[in-house]
Amino acid sequence: MSIQDPHGAVFVKDGAQHLQAVQDGRSVYLDGEVIHDVSAHPAYRNAVASAAMLYDHQARPANLERMTFDLGGGHRVNRAWQLPTSHAELVERRKALVEWAELTGGFLGRSPDHVASSVSGQFMGIEVFENHDPRRAAAFRDWYDHARRSDLFLTYVINNVQGDRSKAFGDQGEGAEDMVARIVDEDASGITIRGAKLFATSAIMANEIFVGSGQPLKAGEEDLAFACALPMNTRGLKLLSRKSFEAHAVSEYDNPLSFRFDENDALVFFDDVKVPWERVFVHRSTDMCRAQLHDTPAHVYQNYQAQIRLSVKLRFLVGLARGIAETIGTINFPPVRDTLGKLASQAAIIEGMVLGMEAGGEMRGPYYLPNKHLLYAAQVQSQEMYPQIIATIRELAGGALLMLPSSARDFGNPELDRIISRTQISPAMSGQDRVKLLKLTWDAVGSEFASRHLQYEMFYAGAQYVTRGHSFRTYDWTRSSGIAGNIMGQYKLADSIAPAEQAA
């Protein structure tokens, strides 16, 4: 696939190439049946098309310079794969990620730039792999080059199945030996893994899956301590899909977000999956599983991308909030303006913190990294803020979100269309457009799809104690405590006691 510019051939991934790539015979299970072509199935086809739309956007000649960069010889890939060496390059990269997020309102939580950011961060810390095992480092380096040059849509699974949280993974009881993915065999050609991993968000439309461990492992759990990458159609790799909101969307007019952007989440079961050594990056090292994500810039870069996307999503939601106020005629009410002002400030806080991460960044070898503490501080704030913003929008809308036509087909009935036009009154738009805006709002804040997003934004980075722990760990306590120490060092108790009192 190629497009032409005045200077010759330019190669860049587009939507048609992505659609062709996902028609690979992967095994996705939904409602008791196996689906091999997600690009055509009514439970997934629109989400897959939305992913293809992102690649089409980057491939347009007018967008090439903003959205992609040249790896050499006219071979261009998305800027998510860019390894910034300066603040200016980090900003340039972020602008491309923002542009992608704006196409979906930030509702593709695991768009292709997310895991690309994570594995790019791992590559920036390749010395961590080298110190672990030069052979595994070489495997990761080769795979990363392949993923980058192919501009792959990657997903990942780095969480283990919950099970009984009061017990260790190896102590779950009889019949639970396959609960968590583990190494069950290995030979000269590679390792064999069996068991499950969570949460494979966007796996149904990805090209490959990265498998690792983002949760702490302890001595004795070496069978669980591995990292690898596999094509989605690998033999024995099974995706157990959650309910498809896309399949239950009435129409694009009625459910405009879930109709197009239900990226899906899946449990991945590895049914004796053989992984060749050239795709194994960590082998039986519990500490390296941690180091892979936290001693490299991986965790920083993947969550920096998430905050970029979230800043766009909040801007979209705040725009909906103002649209509601204009639609129902409350925009000039002082309490409503007060509420909108607060919403605007909350959205600006996250966007401002993204800019702060960049401005406060630092070099790690040849690469420029966002400020780690500001990143984790933003996560703490956004976990609390997102449900507050959703609740506030629902309050602004009130009963307007409940008094809507059952579906777009009501407009096809002349009698119902007449009644709708007389009852869906707005000072700002027609009755049809009022219904359109309110249905979009409901899909963003009140539908089952919206509830999934509420849960996702609250927990995709871990429980609040996890993100607060990152904030505690990365804050400059020495500098903070030093201010109080310096001030206290400027005076003494004796200086505050009168001479007579000292004599007494």
C-alpha positions in Angstrom: 0.0 0.0 0.0 1.4 3.4 -0.9 0.4 6.9 -1.7 2.4 9.3 -3.9 3.9 12.7 -3.1 5.7 14.9 -5.6 9.1 13.5 -4.6 8.2 9.8 -5.1 6.6 6.9 -3.2 5.6 7.4 0.4 4.6 4.3 2.3 2.2 4.6 5.2 -0.4 2.4 6.8 -4.0 3.2 5.9 -7.4 1.8 6.8 -7.7 -0.7 4.0 -4.4 -2.3 5.1 -5.7 -2.5 8.7 -9.0 -4.1 7.7 -7.2 -6.7 5.6 -4.8 -7.5 8.5 -7.6 -8.2 11.0 -9.2 -10.7 8.6 -6.7 -13.3 9.9 -8.9 -16.0 11.3 -8.5 -15.1 15.0 -10.7 -16.8 17.5 -13.2 -14.4 19.3 -15.9 -16.0 21.4 -19.2 -14.2 21.9 -22.6 -15.6 23.1 -21.3 -19.2 22.9 -20.0 -19.0 19.3 -16.6 -18.4 17.7 -16.1 -15.5 15.4 -13.2 -15.5 13.0 -13.8 -12.3 11.0 -14.4 -9.4 13.3 -14.3 -6.9 10.4 -17.7 -8.2 9.1 -19.5 -9.3 12.3 -22.3 -6.9 13.6 -20.8 -7.0 17.1 -17.5 -5.5 16.1 -17.4 -4.3 12.5 -18.1 -0.6 13.3 -15.4 -0.5 16.0 -12.9 -2.1 13.6 -13.9 0.4 10.9 -13.3 3.2 13.4 -9.7 1.9 14.0 -9.3 1.8 10.2 -10.6 5.4 10.1 -7.6 6.5 12.3 -5.2 5.0 9.8 -7.0 6.6 6.9 -6.7 10.0 8.7 -2.9 9.6 9.1 -2.5 8.5 5.4 -4.1 11.6 3.9 -1.4 13.7 2.1 -2.5 16.8 4.0 -2.0 15.0 7.4 1.2 13.1 6.8 3.7 15.6 8.4 1.5 16.1 11.5 0.5 12.5 12.1 3.5 10.5 10.9 7.3 10.7 10.7 9.8 9.2 8.3 11.8 6.1 9.4 13.9 6.5 6.3 13.4 6.0 2.6 9.9 7.5 2.7 8.6 4.8 5.1 6.3 6.7 7.5 4.6 5.5 10.7 2.4 7.1 13.3 4.1 9.6 15.7 3.2 7.3 18.6 6.3 5.4 17.6 8.4 8.5 17.7 11.2 8.5 20.4 11.4 12.1 21.4 14.9 13.5 22.0 13.7 17.0 23.1 10.8 18.9 24.6 9.9 20.1 21.1 9.7 16.6 19.7 7.6 15.4 22.6 5.1 18.3 21.9 5.0 17.4 18.2 4.3 13.8 19.1 1.5 14.9 21.6 -0.2 17.0 19.0 -0.6 14.0 16.7 -2.0 11.9 19.6 -4.5 14.7 20.4 -5.6 14.8 16.7 -6.3 11.1 16.7 -8.2 11.3 20.0 -10.4 14.1 18.7 -11.7 11.8 16.0 -13.4 9.6 18.6 -13.9 12.1 21.4 -11.4 10.2 23.4 -13.7 7.2 23.6 -11.2 4.7 22.2 -9.4 4.1 25.4 -6.9 1.7 23.8 -6.4 3.3 20.5 -3.3 2.2 18.6 -1.1 4.9 20.2 -1.5 3.5 23.7 0.5 0.2 23.7 2.8 1.7 21.0 3.7 4.3 23.7 4.3 1.5 26.2 6.6 -0.6 24.1 8.4 2.5 22.9 9.1 3.4 26.5 10.4 -0.1 27.0 12.7 0.3 24.0 14.0 3.6 25.5 15.2 1.5 28.4 16.6 -1.3 26.4 19.6 -1.4 28.8 17.2 -2.9 31.4 16.7 -5.9 29.1 20.4 -6.1 28.3 21.2 -6.4 32.1 18.5 -9.1 32.4 19.6 -11.3 29.4 21.2 -10.1 26.2 19.3 -12.8 24.3 15.9 -11.5 25.5 17.0 -7.9 24.8 17.8 -8.9 21.2 14.4 -10.6 20.9 12.7 -7.4 22.1 14.7 -5.1 19.9 13.9 -7.2 16.8 10.2 -7.4 17.6 10.0 -3.7 18.4 11.6 -2.9 15.0 9.0 -5.1 13.3 6.1 -3.6 15.2 7.2 -0.1 14.6 7.9 -0.5 10.9 4.6 -2.2 10.4 2.8 0.5 12.4 1.0 -2.3 14.3 -2.1 -1.8 16.3 -1.0 -3.5 19.6 -3.0 -4.5 22.6 -1.7 -5.9 25.9 -2.6 -8.0 28.8 -0.6 -7.3 31.9 -3.1 -8.2 34.6 -3.9 -11.5 36.1 -7.4 -12.9 36.8 -8.6 -11.7 40.2 -9.7 -15.0 41.7 -9.7 -15.1 45.5 -7.9 -11.8 46.3 -7.2 -13.0 49.8 -4.9 -15.7 48.4 -1.7 -15.8 46.2 -2.1 -16.8 42.6 -0.6 -20.2 43.3 -2.9 -20.9 46.3 -6.3 -20.6 44.6 -7.3 -24.2 45.3 -8.1 -27.3 43.3 -9.1 -26.7 39.6 -7.5 -23.2 39.5 -4.2 -24.3 38.1 -5.1 -22.7 34.7 -6.5 -19.5 36.2 -3.4 -17.4 35.5 -1.3 -17.7 32.4 2.0 -19.5 33.2 4.8 -21.4 31.5 3.9 -25.1 31.4 6.7 -26.3 29.1 9.8 -25.1 27.2 12.2 -26.6 24.8 14.8 -25.5 22.2 12.1 -23.7 20.1 10.4 -21.7 22.8 8.0 -21.8 25.7 4.4 -23.0 26.0 1.9 -21.0 28.1 -1.5 -21.9 29.5 -4.0 -19.9 31.4 -5.7 -16.5 31.3 -4.9 -12.9 31.4 -6.8 -9.6 31.6 -7.9 -7.1 30.2 -7.5 -7.3 26.5 -9.2 -4.0 25.6 -9.2 -3.5 21.8 -7.9 -7.0 21.3 -10.7 -7.8 18.9 -9.3 -5.2 16.4 -5.6 -5.3 17.2 -2.8 -6.9 15.1 -0.7 -8.3 17.9 -0.8 -8.7 21.7 1.9 -8.0 24.2 1.8 -10.3 27.3 3.4 -9.3 30.5 2.9 -8.8 34.2 2.0 -5.4 35.7 1.2 -6.8 39.1 4.0 -7.7 41.6 5.1 -11.3 41.6 6.9 -13.1 44.4 9.5 -15.8 44.7 8.0 -19.1 43.8 5.9 -17.6 41.0 8.6 -17.9 38.3 6.2 -19.8 36.0 4.1 -16.7 35.9 7.1 -14.4 35.2 7.4 -14.0 31.4 6.7 -11.5 28.7 6.2 -12.1 25.0 4.3 -10.9 22.0 2.0 -12.8 19.6 -0.1 -12.2 16.5 -3.8 -12.3 17.3 -4.4 -15.4 15.2 -1.8 -17.5 17.0 -3.0 -21.1 17.4 -4.5 -21.6 20.9 -5.1 -17.9 21.6 -8.7 -17.4 22.5 -10.5 -14.1 23.2 -13.6 -14.3 25.4 -15.4 -11.1 24.6 -17.6 -9.3 27.0 -21.1 -8.2 25.8 -20.9 -6.1 22.7 -22.6 -2.7 23.1 -22.2 -2.2 19.4 -24.4 -5.2 18.7 -27.2 -3.7 20.9 -26.9 -0.2 19.5 -30.2 0.7 17.8 -28.7 3.0 15.2 -25.9 5.5 14.8 -28.4 8.3 15.5 -29.7 6.6 18.7 -26.3 5.4 20.0 -23.6 7.3 18.2 -20.8 6.4 20.5 -21.5 2.7 21.2 -22.4 2.2 17.6 -18.9 3.1 16.4 -16.5 3.1 19.3 -17.1 0.0 21.4 -13.5 -1.2 21.5 -14.5 -4.2 23.6 -12.7 -5.9 26.4 -11.8 -9.5 26.5 -10.3 -12.2 28.7 -7.5 -14.0 26.9 -7.0 -17.7 27.4 -3.8 -19.2 26.2 -4.6 -22.8 25.4 -1.1 -24.3 25.3 0.2 -21.5 23.1 3.7 -22.0 21.8 5.8 -18.9 21.9 9.1 -19.0 19.9 12.2 -17.7 21.7 12.5 -14.8 19.3 9.2 -13.5 20.8 10.1 -14.1 24.5 11.3 -10.9 26.2 11.3 -12.0 29.9 11.9 -15.5 31.1 11.2 -16.7 34.6 12.3 -13.5 36.3 9.8 -12.0 38.7 11.9 -8.8 39.2 12.3 -8.3 35.5 8.6 -8.3 35.0 8.5 -5.3 37.3 11.6 -3.7 35.8 10.3 -4.0 32.2 7.5 -1.6 33.0 8.9 0.5 35.8 12.6 0.7 35.4 12.2 1.6 31.7 10.0 4.6 30.7 7.2 2.2 29.7 4.8 3.0 32.5 5.3 6.8 32.1 4.8 6.8 28.4 1.7 4.6 28.3 0.0 6.6 31.0 1.1 9.9 29.5 -0.7 8.9 26.4 -3.8 8.0 28.5 -3.8 11.5 30.0 -3.5 13.1 26.6 -6.5 11.1 25.4 -8.4 11.8 28.6 -7.8 15.5 28.2 -9.6 15.3 24.8 -12.4 13.3 26.3 -13.0 15.8 29.1 -13.0 18.7 26.6 -15.7 16.7 24.6 -17.8 16.1 27.7 -17.6 19.8 28.8 -18.7 20.8 25.3 -21.7 18.5 25.6 -22.5 20.1 29.0 -22.6 23.6 27.4 -24.6 22.2 24.5 -27.2 20.9 27.0 -27.5 24.3 28.7 -28.0 26.0 25.3 -30.5 23.4 24.2 -32.8 23.6 27.2 -32.4 27.3 27.6 -30.5 27.5 30.9 -27.2 28.9 29.6 -27.8 32.3 31.1 -28.8 31.1 34.5 -26.1 32.1 37.0 -26.0 28.7 38.8 -25.6 27.0 35.4 -22.8 29.3 34.4 -21.2 28.6 37.7 -21.4 24.9 37.1 -20.0 25.2 33.6 -17.2 27.3 34.8 -16.2 24.6 37.3 -16.4 21.9 34.6 -14.2 24.0 32.3 -11.6 24.3 35.1 -11.6 20.6 35.7 -11.0 19.8 32.1 -8.3 22.5 32.0 -6.5 21.0 35.0 -5.8 17.8 33.2 -4.8 19.5 30.0 -2.6 21.9 31.9 -1.0 19.0 33.8 -0.2 17.3 30.4 1.6 20.5 29.4 3.3 20.5 32.7 4.5 17.0 32.3 6.2 18.1 29.1 7.7 21.3 30.3 9.0 19.6 33.5 10.4 16.6 31.7 14.0 15.4 31.7 16.5 13.5 29.6 17.2 9.8 30.0 20.1 9.1 27.9 19.2 10.4 24.4 15.4 10.5 25.1 13.2 13.2 26.6 10.7 11.9 29.2 7.5 13.6 30.7 7.7 14.5 34.3 6.8 11.3 36.2 5.3 12.9 39.3 3.0 15.3 37.4 1.8 12.3 35.4 0.8 10.3 38.5 -0.6 13.4 40.2 -2.9 13.8 37.1 -4.0 10.2 37.3 -5.0 10.7 41.0 -7.0 13.8 40.1 -8.6 12.3 37.0 -9.8 9.1 38.8 -11.7 11.3 41.2 -12.7 13.9 38.7 -14.3 11.8 35.9 -17.2 10.4 37.9 -17.8 14.0 39.3 -18.0 15.4 35.7 -20.4 12.7 34.6 -22.7 13.3 37.6 -22.6 17.0 37.0 -23.6 16.6 33.3 -26.5 14.4 34.3 -27.6 17.1 36.8 -27.5 19.8 34.1 -29.6 17.7 31.8 -32.2 16.6 34.3 -35.2 14.9 32.9 -34.3 15.9 29.3 -32.3 12.7 28.9 -35.4 10.6 29.8 -37.9 12.3 27.5 -36.6 11.2 24.2 -38.1 9.2 21.2 -37.6 5.5 21.4 -35.6 5.4 18.3 -34.8 7.2 15.0 -37.6 5.3 13.4 -40.2 7.4 15.3 -39.3 10.2 12.9 -40.4 8.0 10.0 -43.9 8.0 11.3 -45.5 11.3 10.2 -47.8 11.5 13.2 -45.0 10.9 15.7 -42.7 13.3 13.8 -45.3 16.0 14.2 -45.7 15.4 17.9 -41.9 15.3 18.4 -41.4 18.6 16.6 -44.0 20.2 18.9 -42.6 18.7 22.2 -38.9 18.7 21.7 -38.6 22.5 21.8 -35.3 24.3 22.0 -34.3 27.9 21.7 -31.1 26.9 19.9 -32.0 24.2 17.4 -34.7 22.1 15.8 -36.5 19.3 17.7 -34.6 16.7 15.6 -31.2 18.2 16.5 -32.2 18.5 20.1 -33.0 14.8 20.2 -29.7 14.1 18.4 -27.6 16.0 21.0 -29.4 14.5 23.9 -29.0 11.0 22.6 -25.3 11.6 22.1 -25.1 12.9 25.7 -27.0 9.8 27.0 -24.6 7.5 25.2 -21.7 9.4 26.8 -23.0 9.6 30.4 -25.9 7.3 31.0 -26.0 4.2 28.7 -24.4 0.8 29.4 -21.6 1.9 27.2 -21.1 5.1 29.3 -21.1 3.0 32.5 -18.3 0.9 31.1 -16.3 4.1 30.4 -17.0 5.3 33.9 -15.5 2.1 35.3 -12.7 2.2 32.8 -11.6 5.7 33.7 -11.7 5.0 37.4 -9.7 1.8 37.2 -7.7 1.4 34.0 -4.6 2.6 35.9 -5.4 0.5 39.0 -7.3 1.2 42.1 -6.9 4.7 43.7 -4.5 3.4 46.3 -2.2 2.3 43.4 -2.1 5.7 41.6 -1.8 7.5 45.0 1.1 5.1 45.8 2.8 6.1 42.6 2.3 9.8 43.5 3.7 9.2 47.0 6.7 7.3 45.6 7.7 9.9 42.9 7.1 13.2 44.8 10.1 15.2 45.8 9.6 14.9 49.6 13.1 16.1 50.3 12.5 19.4 48.7 9.0 19.8 50.2 10.1 19.0 53.7 13.2 21.1 53.3 11.2 24.3 53.0 9.8 23.7 56.5 13.2 22.8 57.8 14.8 25.9 56.3 12.2 28.1 57.9 12.5 26.5 61.3 16.3 26.8 61.1 15.9 30.6 60.9 14.8 30.9 64.6 15.4 29.3 68.0 13.3 28.8 71.1 15.8 30.9 73.1 15.3 33.9 70.9 11.6 34.0 71.8 12.1 33.9 75.5 12.7 37.2 77.4 15.9 37.4 79.5 14.0 37.4 82.7 12.1 34.3 81.7 15.4 32.6 80.8 16.8 33.4 84.2 13.8 32.1 85.9 
